[in-house]
């Protein structure tokens, strides 16, 4: 029986950190939605920090890791229009 958890490569950790950095850049570019982008950046950093811990669980793992790289809330695509 195959385990649903696989080892996390160092490339994956770098990828998570790069996505966190991109989210922080978006927070600067879109100050009206910086709360969203900063929370996403924190989430990616948490995934990067948890990646080594999840790969060490391979010995006795019984279930999938409860992390999802997919955003759970809608991504703002345009600046909020202010009333004139």
Secondary structure by P-SEA (a helix, b strand, c coil): cccccccccaaaaaaaaaaaaaaaaaaaacccaaaaaaaaaaaaaaaaaaaaaaaaaccccccccccccccccccccccccccc
